[in-house]
Amino acid sequence: MFKLTQLISLITVFFCASILFSTAVYSAKVDPTGPFGHRGSSSQMATEKKLILESIIHGDGIHTVVINGKVMKPNDTIGEYKLTAVNDKSVVLRSDTQRIKLHVFKENIVNVSVIK
């Protein structure tokens, strides 16, 4: 009887450990902010680099932008895309098959006022 109790305890410990391990593995693959039941393609996100428009600088006839930390002017390229237009709050990038419009987010816009 004593050995049976030890065997049951050992099986219980292994069962609980396997449940905890499988939960940890599953939770690492699921985005907690995604819709319920949605499974995104994490391999696609890892291979495809996201383009982020960080800032737009309008100078004397020269428009400069920063995308993913790279300073660019019209007709410069980043990856397969060519910077074709610079607007007040957005830019247009073109490749052979795609047209992408990137926007500066509101939290990246800084209003500076001079206090006298």
N, C-alpha and C positions, 0 to 999 in steps of 0.2 A: 504494500500500500504506500509506503514511504517513497519508493522509486516512481510510482505512478504519479504522485503529487509533484515530484521534481520534474518529470517529463511534461506534465501539463503546464507547469510554470515556465519551462524552457520554450515550449511551443508558443505560449502566450507572448513571451518577450520577443521572439522572432516575428510573430504575426504583427505586433505593434510596431516593431522597427521597420518592417517592410511597408506598412501603411504610411508611416512618417516619411520614409525615403521616397516612395512613389508620389506622395503629395508634394514634396519639395521639388522633385523633377518636373511634375506637371505644372506647378505654379511658376516655375522659371520660364516656361514656354508660353504662358498666357499673359496678355496685356490686361492688367486690372482696370484700365480706363476704357477698354473697348466695349462694344455692345455685347450683351449676353449671348453666348453661343457663337460669337464670331471668331474665326481663326484666321489671323492675318498671315501673310507670307513673310516670315522673318528673314528667310534667305534672300528674298528679293530686296528687302530694305538694306541688308548688309552689303549687297553687291552694287546697288544703285546709290550713288552719292547725291545727297540732297543739295540743291543750289539755294543759298540764302543770300538775299540782298541785304547788306548790312548798312550801307549809306549811299546817298546821292549828293554830289557836290557840283553846284552850278557855278562856273567861273566866267571870266570874260571870253565868251565864245567857246569855252572848253568845258565839256560835261564829263565828269569823272564819277565812277561808281566803285563800290567795294562789294565784291561777291565772293563769299567763302574766304575772306581775308586777302583776296587778290584785287589790286587796284587796276581798273580797266577804263578805257575810253572807247567811243564807238569804233566798230570794226575789229576790236580785239576779240580773241577767242578764249573760251574756258571749256576744256574737254572738246566735245563735238559741236558746241554752240558758239555762235558769233553774236556779239552785242550789236543790235541793229538800231535801237531807239532808246533814248533817255528822256523820260517825262519827269514831271514834278515829284511824283510819289511812286513811280514804277519804271521798269525797264522791259524791253522786249529782246528775247534771245531767239535765234533761229538756227536750226540744223537743216540737213537735207530733207528731213521728214517731219519735223516738228516746229511749232512756234510756242514759246513759253513766255508768259508775262509774270514777272516777279514784282511784288509790292513791298514797300517798306512798312513795317508794322508800326502802329501808333506808339508803342512803348519805346521804339528806337528814335522817334522824332524828339529833338530837344529844342525847346524854346528858350532863348537866352534874352533876358532883359537887363538893361544897365540901370543900376540904382545910383542916383546923383545925390 
